[in-house]
């Protein structure tokens, strides 16, 4: 059983352009903005946990904070990769918009 469609079938270039613009501004730009904020948080966590692990000495407390720091470094790698992929999708979306604009201006979209 498939999912219910979100979009109606696109019938012309103008509709396609509008949907592409909505995807870019409503999803991609928002996702990139949130990823950048999350990356900054993970960077701050790494710094804080590194500092706490140094203060915690070599005991269990220091090990826990070191573990948290390592985990945040891994998260940072994943987030940066996700950001790179989102930026690639945004570039491709912008290329679509340019092509759709050309079709719309040429009258080929009706």
Buried (B, 14 or more C-beta within 10 A) or exposed (E): EEEEEEEEEEEEBBBBBEBBBEBBEEBBBEBBEEBEEBBEBBBEBBEBBBEBBEEBEEEEEBEBBBEBBBBBBEBBEEBEEBBEEBEEBBEEBEEBBEBBEEBBEEEEBE
